[in-house]
Each structure stands twice: as structure tokens, then as C-alpha cells.
Amino acid sequence: MKMINIGFGNVVSAGRIIAVVSPDSAPVKRIIQEAKERTVLIDATYGRRTRAVIVMDSDHVVLSALQPETVAARAAEKAEGEEKD
């Protein structure tokens, strides 16, 4: 199981990520609000501005202070490492 650092020592399973998106659009804000209401929202920003929203296959939504491009690049690195093994 490959893990991806999403900032401040927090990690998520690379194989369980469905999407990494920016929190700026109204539909993503709605996803965040619904996840909060269902108590499946995980805030890993440590009080900083949310820059990436990670949607997991377990229906959890994770907020990160890293840019979506950074999280996606880390996920791509992990995927390349799996292919080489």
C-alpha cells in the first residue's frame, strides 16, 4: 500500500484516491459541505487555507493545504514506483 504525504505529516492511501480538485468551484464547495454534514470530512490543513480537496473511494473528503498539482504529482510518482516494482 503506497501512501502520499498531503502536508504536515498527514498521509493518505494512493490507491484509494478518486480525485484531487481545487476548492474554488460551487460544486466542490457543495461536496465539502455535504461531507461535513455526514461527518466524513477530514481537515488536514492545520488551520491554513484549503488548496486541494481529495475525494476518496471510501466516501471521505480530505482537505489539504497543498496545491492540487503537488498532490497529483506525488500520486503520479507513487504510481511510477509501483510499475517498476
Phi, psi and omega in degrees: 000121180268137181247146179242129177286124180251015176112142175059033177081006178270140180228152174230157179287125183296325183285349183258359181281129175264315184208150172234114186229163176279145184275012189281331186278157181298319179298323179289322175299324177292320177300317180297314181296318179294321178295321178297318180294326180272001181059041174241018178269131177243116182262107180250031183269345183055040176083000179271175181292136177285124180243340179222141175243123182252121179261126183257159179288346178275008181078006175278153176237125184246130177262135180230150178272357177275156176294147178303325179296322180294314180296317180296321179295320178294323177293321179294321177299317180295321180294320177296321179296324178293319182294326181286332182287000000 
